[in-house]
Amino acid sequence: MSPWRSLLVIAFALTVPAAADTLLLADGTQIEGCYVRDEGWRLLVWNSLQEVGGPAVEYPRHEIDSFTVSRGEEWDAHPSLPDLSVTFIEMSPMLAGLHGIVNYDETGAPTINADIPATRPEQATDPLLEPGVLARNLKLSYAPGEEIVLTAHVRNMGFATAGPFEYEWLIDDAVVSAGRHHGRLAEMEQASFETTWEWQEGEHYVTFRVHPADPEIASINDTATDAMHAWPFVFFVQPALVDAWHQNRTAYGTFSFEDFYRWHVDIMNGLFAASRYPGAPDGIRARVRLGRIAYVRDSDDPLYTERREDGVLYNQGQWDWCRDADADRVWDPPTHEWRNQTEWSLPHELGHQLGLVDWYNLDCEGVEWHTWPDSGKRVSHFQRHPMQMMHWHGPHLWGEVDAYYLNDTWNMPRGHFGDHYFAIPGECFLRVVDVNGEPVADAQVEVFQRGAEVDPAAAPQQDHGVTYYRVVEDGNFDRPVSRDPVIVGTTDAEGLLRLPNRPVREVITLNGYHRRPNPFGNINVVGNRGLLLLRVTKSDRPCYYWLEAFQFNAAWFRGERDRFTIPLLTPYAGEGCPVPPKSVAAERTGDAEARVTWAAGAPRSLNVLDRAIGFRIYRRISDDGLNDRPWFEVATVGPEAREAVVDLTQYPDDTYWYGRTERFAVSAIGECGRQSELVEVVLAEP
């Protein structure tokens, strides 16, 4: 921690208010009497109530251990001050979006509605493959030199009248216009300010800033900056709800619904920049902005139902706090807990407006007809990267596939959903290897699919020597994992099996994603069919694995568009390995310990390859697939050892959502580190 931060900690520790937040840093430093704003990749901290609404101290997330929010009555006291807020900046004309005009057929193929006025004159020969023809008449971009009207909206969120003030417009941090508002704004009164700009290609930013002449409650809302290439959201809200939010201070630091929810749009952008991956080293290029707040009484309001005569919505996503049942409601202020924390569900939900999917749809608790032979429990699956915004609400970054998808389509209209599921490499292979990394030949591979049912009336087909079975195509993607395999094959001498490219109804989206024949067949954009269960069997020993469309998408975006190989590590061993142990057992010796025992396998001959020079003990938790929650090493012992005591409190900090079945396995170690097959046992539940 820097010296000046240390001085702040000391100074403000001497004047801790009655109720405020406590921040614990990763280095053990505790800061009391502060006020925390959680933005996911960072925390912004005010060290006193007097600082709230102004500049804050920034702490990167990795410097944080934990924090608690505890705010008393003084937090919600109404200062007798004005508070000018730049609530949003409109850009006109608005560009067309695709929300509400993308249709899906029984195979899940998305097409732009060809029956609305904007698309009807441009009927495509094949709507599935010619989205650009259908969208030809939609205004999807600005022309260089086109006049853009920029309108900034300012509202007094304080509790005293605001006097005249100066304002300025900036483009890319350069002042392009300035003026003075000579009038006064009463509490909750609004004013609008307009300028124009000739569109230029590239990434440009517009800023509107007010310069109040009098003291205010906050300064952080005096400025709004938006990327002009950003996708605009429209928020619909009932005025009475806005008035209710005005009664209390929020986590943002002001008494304003508009500030609080504009802040969440800014958080999305901050998380975009911080979401860096191998294929997105600079984060996500795309940006979002709050394009308009529409104050409406109910869903009959013309602003709420606005869809132009051409049948198109001119926004790139919307969210509303407007229900007909609440039209005459007298709103209470939001709860103390709700308004004083980040509403992490909103970035997640707005992610859907951009076309991002729920990755938790790849979770699967399993089915009763696919169970582990040793425990009898269902083979379950929990998405392998759950700590991402579109799997769980929370202070998480956007996931790897989300980052690539948004970067790939940053200048395209929103309205397609999950069409990145179609981004699958041209040829996909499994490579089955043993514990020593060597190929497993002649292993039987059976592939089952969630959301599908094998069509009993259809004959099996072959693709490169691998058999696949057609499935029922009736639009029902909610089926569980299939009882019967959709693919059956055998690995070759290199342990390889090429997954067949199953037939599909081909479709191309306006984003350019093409659903071609692929291992998932007619994969749908929600992802029901984006999950395959594999049963690999060798020497009558079955092992289960899961394949997610997520990993195929990630490979495609990383550049593996022609060929993608997935390794599957099995517990098998080939020739030239030591004799495996026998009589493996495990028992609990207390609440936090287990003893694993075994006997040495009888040597098959005097061959030195049979000789064990030690034993390795492994542990596995859960009934997920072997590539979901794999075996991890817990001990290595010498050749005379016949038991090992394992500390049950030490294990990977993974997610064991569907259960915590405990397994142990032992392998014999031969010369040069070669191992025998793993001999496993289930630890009895306490």
Secondary structure as the mmCIF struct_conf table of DSSP 4:
data_model
#
loop_
_struct_conf.conf_type_id
_struct_conf.id
_struct_conf.beg_label_comp_id
_struct_conf.beg_label_asym_id
_struct_conf.beg_label_seq_id
_struct_conf.end_label_comp_id
_struct_conf.end_label_asym_id
_struct_conf.end_label_seq_id
HELX_RH_AL_P HELX_RH_AL_P1 PRO A 3 ALA A 13
TURN_TY1_P TURN_TY1_P1 LEU A 14 THR A 15
BEND BEND1 ALA A 18 ALA A 19
STRN STRN1 ASP A 21 LEU A 25
TURN_TY1_P TURN_TY1_P2 ALA A 26 ASP A 27
BEND BEND2 GLY A 28 GLY A 28
STRN STRN2 GLN A 30 ASP A 38
BEND BEND3 GLY A 40 TRP A 41
STRN STRN3 ARG A 42 TRP A 46
BEND BEND4 ASN A 47 SER A 48
HELX_RH_3T_P HELX_RH_3T_P1 LEU A 49 GLU A 51
TURN_TY1_P TURN_TY1_P3 VAL A 52 GLY A 53
BEND BEND5 GLY A 54 GLY A 54
STRN STRN4 VAL A 57 PRO A 60
HELX_RH_3T_P HELX_RH_3T_P2 ARG A 61 GLU A 63
STRN STRN5 ILE A 64 THR A 68
HELX_RH_AL_P HELX_RH_AL_P2 GLU A 73 ASP A 76
BEND BEND6 SER A 80 LEU A 81
STRN STRN6 LEU A 84 SER A 92
BEND BEND7 PRO A 93 PRO A 93
HELX_LH_PP_P HELX_LH_PP_P1 MET A 94 ALA A 96
TURN_TY1_P TURN_TY1_P4 HIS A 99 GLY A 100
STRN STRN7 VAL A 102 TYR A 104
TURN_TY1_P TURN_TY1_P5 GLU A 106 THR A 107
STRN STRN8 PRO A 110 ILE A 112
TURN_TY1_P TURN_TY1_P6 ALA A 114 ASP A 115
BEND BEND8 ILE A 116 ILE A 116
TURN_TY1_P TURN_TY1_P7 PRO A 117 THR A 119
HELX_RH_3T_P HELX_RH_3T_P3 ARG A 120 GLU A 122
BEND BEND9 THR A 125 ASP A 126
TURN_TY1_P TURN_TY1_P8 PRO A 127 LEU A 129
HELX_RH_AL_P HELX_RH_AL_P3 PRO A 131 LEU A 134
TURN_TY1_P TURN_TY1_P9 ALA A 135 ASN A 137
BEND BEND10 LEU A 138 LEU A 138
BEND BEND11 SER A 141 SER A 141
HELX_LH_PP_P HELX_LH_PP_P2 TYR A 142 ALA A 143
TURN_TY1_P TURN_TY1_P10 PRO A 144 GLY A 145
STRN STRN9 GLU A 147 ASN A 156
BEND BEND12 GLY A 158 ALA A 160
STRN STRN10 ALA A 162 ALA A 162
STRN STRN11 PHE A 165 ILE A 171
TURN_TY1_P TURN_TY1_P11 ASP A 172 ASP A 173
STRN STRN12 ALA A 174 HIS A 181
BEND BEND13 GLY A 183 GLY A 183
STRN STRN13 LEU A 185 LEU A 185
TURN_TY1_P TURN_TY1_P12 GLU A 187 MET A 188
STRN STRN14 GLN A 190 GLU A 198
BEND BEND14 GLU A 201 GLY A 202
STRN STRN15 TYR A 205 PRO A 212
BEND BEND15 ALA A 213 ASP A 214
BEND BEND16 ILE A 217 ILE A 217
BEND BEND17 SER A 219 SER A 219
TURN_TY1_P TURN_TY1_P13 ILE A 220 ASN A 221
BEND BEND18 ASP A 222 ASP A 222
STRN STRN16 THR A 223 ALA A 227
TURN_TY1_P TURN_TY1_P14 MET A 228 HIS A 229
BEND BEND19 ALA A 230 ALA A 230
STRN STRN17 TRP A 231 VAL A 237
HELX_RH_AL_P HELX_RH_AL_P4 PRO A 239 TRP A 245
TURN_TY1_P TURN_TY1_P15 HIS A 246 GLN A 247
BEND BEND20 ASN A 248 ASN A 248
TURN_TY1_P TURN_TY1_P16 ALA A 251 TYR A 252
BEND BEND21 GLY A 253 PHE A 255
HELX_RH_AL_P HELX_RH_AL_P5 PHE A 257 ALA A 274
STRN STRN18 TYR A 277 TYR A 277
TURN_TY1_P TURN_TY1_P17 PRO A 278 GLY A 279
STRN STRN19 ALA A 280 ALA A 280
TURN_TY1_P TURN_TY1_P18 PRO A 281 ASP A 282
STRN STRN20 VAL A 288 TYR A 295
BEND BEND22 ARG A 297 ASP A 298
TURN_TY1_P TURN_TY1_P19 SER A 299 ASP A 300
BEND BEND23 ASP A 301 ASP A 301
TURN_TY1_P TURN_TY1_P20 PRO A 302 TYR A 304
BEND BEND24 THR A 305 THR A 305
TURN_TY1_P TURN_TY1_P21 GLU A 309 ASP A 310
BEND BEND25 GLY A 311 GLY A 311
BEND BEND26 ASN A 315 GLN A 316
STRN STRN21 GLN A 318 TRP A 321
HELX_RH_3T_P HELX_RH_3T_P4 ASP A 324 ASP A 326
TURN_TY1_P TURN_TY1_P22 ALA A 327 ASP A 328
HELX_LH_PP_P HELX_LH_PP_P3 TRP A 331 THR A 335
HELX_RH_AL_P HELX_RH_AL_P6 HIS A 336 ARG A 339
TURN_TY1_P TURN_TY1_P23 ASN A 340 ASN A 340
BEND BEND27 GLN A 341 GLN A 341
TURN_TY1_P TURN_TY1_P24 TRP A 344 TRP A 344
HELX_RH_AL_P HELX_RH_AL_P7 SER A 345 GLN A 353
TURN_TY1_P TURN_TY1_P25 LEU A 354 GLY A 355
HELX_RH_3T_P HELX_RH_3T_P5 TRP A 359 LEU A 362
STRN STRN22 CYS A 364 CYS A 364
TURN_TY1_P TURN_TY1_P26 GLU A 368 TRP A 369
BEND BEND28 HIS A 370 HIS A 370
STRN STRN23 THR A 371 THR A 371
TURN_TY1_P TURN_TY1_P27 PRO A 373 SER A 375
STRN STRN24 ARG A 378 ARG A 378
STRN STRN25 SER A 380 HIS A 381
BEND BEND29 ARG A 384 ARG A 384
BEND BEND30 MET A 387 GLN A 388
TURN_TY1_P TURN_TY1_P28 MET A 389 HIS A 391
BEND BEND31 TRP A 392 PRO A 395
HELX_LH_PP_P HELX_LH_PP_P4 LEU A 397 GLY A 399
HELX_RH_AL_P HELX_RH_AL_P8 GLU A 400 ASP A 408
TURN_TY1_P TURN_TY1_P29 THR A 409 ASN A 411
BEND BEND32 MET A 412 MET A 412
BEND BEND33 ARG A 414 ARG A 414
BEND BEND34 GLY A 418 GLY A 418
HELX_RH_3T_P HELX_RH_3T_P6 ASP A 419 PHE A 422
BEND BEND35 GLY A 426 GLY A 426
STRN STRN26 GLU A 427 VAL A 433
TURN_TY1_P TURN_TY1_P30 VAL A 435 ASN A 436
BEND BEND36 GLY A 437 GLY A 437
STRN STRN27 PRO A 439 PRO A 439
TURN_TY1_P TURN_TY1_P31 ALA A 441 ASP A 442
STRN STRN28 GLN A 444 GLN A 449
TURN_TY1_P TURN_TY1_P32 ARG A 450 GLY A 451
STRN STRN29 VAL A 454 VAL A 454
TURN_TY1_P TURN_TY1_P33 PRO A 456 ALA A 457
BEND BEND37 ALA A 458 ALA A 458
HELX_LH_PP_P HELX_LH_PP_P5 ALA A 459 PRO A 460
STRN STRN30 GLN A 461 ASP A 463
TURN_TY1_P TURN_TY1_P34 HIS A 464 GLY A 465
STRN STRN31 VAL A 466 TYR A 468
STRN STRN32 VAL A 471 VAL A 471
BEND BEND38 ASP A 474 GLY A 475
BEND BEND39 VAL A 481 VAL A 481
BEND BEND40 ARG A 483 ASP A 484
BEND BEND41 VAL A 486 VAL A 486
STRN STRN33 ILE A 487 THR A 490
TURN_TY1_P TURN_TY1_P35 ALA A 493 GLU A 494
BEND BEND42 GLY A 495 GLY A 495
STRN STRN34 LEU A 496 LEU A 499
HELX_LH_PP_P HELX_LH_PP_P6 PRO A 500 PRO A 500
STRN STRN35 ARG A 502 ARG A 502
STRN STRN36 VAL A 507 ILE A 508
TURN_TY1_P TURN_TY1_P36 LEU A 510 ASN A 511
STRN STRN37 HIS A 514 ARG A 515
BEND BEND43 PRO A 517 PRO A 517
STRN STRN38 ASN A 518 ASN A 518
TURN_TY1_P TURN_TY1_P37 PRO A 519 PHE A 520
BEND BEND44 GLY A 521 ASN A 522
TURN_TY1_P TURN_TY1_P38 VAL A 525 VAL A 526
TURN_TY1_P TURN_TY1_P39 ASN A 528 ARG A 529
BEND BEND45 GLY A 530 GLY A 530
STRN STRN39 LEU A 531 LYS A 538
TURN_TY1_P TURN_TY1_P40 SER A 539 ASP A 540
STRN STRN40 ARG A 541 GLU A 548
HELX_RH_AL_P HELX_RH_AL_P9 ALA A 549 ARG A 558
TURN_TY1_P TURN_TY1_P41 GLY A 559 GLY A 559
BEND BEND46 ASP A 562 ASP A 562
STRN STRN41 ARG A 563 LEU A 569
BEND BEND47 PRO A 571 PRO A 571
BEND BEND48 GLU A 575 GLY A 576
HELX_LH_PP_P HELX_LH_PP_P7 PRO A 578 PRO A 581
STRN STRN42 LYS A 582 ARG A 588
BEND BEND49 GLY A 590 ALA A 592
STRN STRN43 GLU A 593 ALA A 599
HELX_LH_PP_P HELX_LH_PP_P8 ALA A 600 PRO A 603
BEND BEND50 ARG A 604 LEU A 606
HELX_RH_3T_P HELX_RH_3T_P7 VAL A 608 ASP A 610
BEND BEND51 ILE A 613 ILE A 613
STRN STRN44 GLY A 614 ILE A 621
BEND BEND52 SER A 622 ASP A 623
STRN STRN45 ASP A 624 ASP A 624
TURN_TY1_P TURN_TY1_P42 LEU A 626 ASP A 628
BEND BEND53 ARG A 629 ARG A 629
STRN STRN46 PHE A 632 VAL A 637
TURN_TY1_P TURN_TY1_P43 PRO A 639 GLU A 640
STRN STRN47 GLU A 643 ASP A 647
TURN_TY1_P TURN_TY1_P44 LEU A 648 THR A 649
TURN_TY1_P TURN_TY1_P45 TRP A 657 TYR A 658
STRN STRN48 GLU A 662 ILE A 669
HELX_RH_3T_P HELX_RH_3T_P8 GLU A 671 GLY A 673
STRN STRN49 GLN A 675 GLN A 675
STRN STRN50 VAL A 679 VAL A 682
HELX_LH_PP_P HELX_LH_PP_P9 LEU A 683 GLU A 685
#
